[in-house]
Amino acid sequence: MESWFSDPDQTPHQLEHFWADSSGGFIRKHNWTGAWPAGTYTYLAFDFTKSFWTSVEFEMTESLTYKAYLPIIVKHY
């Protein structure tokens, strides 16, 4: 799978590739460092075997200027 996220101004940032389980589900751990503005972010993942995009939006309510951990869990039923 390929993963991306976009920040509040919709600038895309490519992340690393990874493998999902046999059902297409995955858990991602994204470590954030640096200064990031408050706003709505989108995490996107593309499954090459199924040609399928999945995404989740999340909101940071205050500017992030320290290291943070963001768990993302996706399961197909």
N, C-alpha and C positions, 0 to 999 in steps of 0.2 A: 504494500500500500504506500501511497505517497501522502504526506501531510503538509498542510499550510495553515496559517492563520492570517487574518486581516485585522488591522487596528481600527480605531474609531473613524479614521478618515478613509478607510477601505484600502489602504496600502497592503498588498499581499506580501507575506514573508514565507519562503519555503523552508520547511523543516526536513528532517531526515526520513528516509524510507524505512518501513518496518513490515513485519508479518502479522497477519490476523490469525485467529484460530480457525478450525475447519468450518465453523458456522458463520465466519465473517466478523465475529465479535472481537473487540480489542480493548485494552486498557492502556492509556498513554499517560505518562508523567512528564509534564512540561515544567522545567525550572526557569523562572523568570529572573533576570538580573537587570539592573539599570533603571532608568527613569521612563515610565510609561504613563500616558495621560489617563484620566478617568474617562469612561465611556463604554460603549458596547463593542465587544470583540467577537470574532467568529473563528472557530476552529473547523477546518475542513479536512476530510480524508477521502482519497480515491482508491477504490478497489479495482485493480487492473483485471482480475479474473472475471469479475461480474460487470465491468464498465459502469460502476455505481459510485456516486458521490454521497457522502453523509456529512452533516454539519451540526454544530451546536453553537448557540450564541451565549455569551455570558457578559455580565456587566461588572466593571470595576467602579466602585462608588467614590473612590478617591485616588489620586495619583499614586502610582507605585514607584517608590524610590529605593527599594530593598529587594532582597531575594524572596521569591514566593514559589509555591508548589501548586500546580493546577492538575488535579486528576480528571481524566476524561474517560468515561466508560461507555462503550457502544456494544449492544448485543442485538443480534438478529434472531427473531423467533419464527 
